[in-house]
């Protein structure tokens, strides 16, 4: 069975968000931990969180994902920017524990001229300061497109961060199809080769979640620009292979495609379910 969902808003409450996912034909979803362009987080309603958790179990949902805000830069040059990222991520992990959410995803950051090696060291050091066994949540490093001074634009870069994390059982990876394609990994013509490379460098056992996004630019463009499924340079045939691949098909997939209306996500979810063999 394909485990598929989309990005949703918790603005009407956590239980309501989970019920919305069901109405779209989804059995997983992701949501921002707080304002994606800011720092504020709503007070957590623990009753609502418990109701969402019970609902997800009753409806046999696949694992869901909490996404860190885009404004964070865990490897920033300015100490105050790094401290802000650390405070937000540490607080987010406490909230994930209260919500019983299994995965927390973040962008590993931009080195802004310090060099990739420095960026990797700083992001890993931050993770070592916030990870603990007080939560069961696993932190996922998202694969990036390599735009500008982003780190995590190569499997080797992601692995370098992982290798520097002490709590190995608390770290994993979320693979974004748009990002890896525009980073230069040809998932259109050589999906098996890309996954073999991922397994060799990172390990498929580290892969817990996938973002399904088509891409607006060509292979290796190093630009983070998502497109609707089948409307970009990756294309429907490639997504059919992705959702049916034996190494991927049991994992949860989440759409981050550029839509405004929920019915557009529902249509994509139905389309991808129809592709399942």
Secondary structure, 3 states (H helix, E strand, C coil): CCEEEEECCCCCCHHHHHHHHHHCCCCEEEEECCCCCCCCCCCCCHHHHHHHHHHHHHCCCCCCEEECCCCCCCCCCCHHHHHHHHHHHHHHHHHHHHHCCCEEEECCCECCCCCHHHHHHHHHHHHHHHCCCCCCCEEEEECCCCCCCECCCCHHHHHHHHHCCCCHHHEEEEEEHHHHHHHCCCCCCCHHHHHHHHHHHCCHHHEEEEEECEECCCCCCCCCCEECCCCCCCCHHHHHHHHHCCCCCCCEEEECCCCCCHHHHHHHHHHHHHHCC
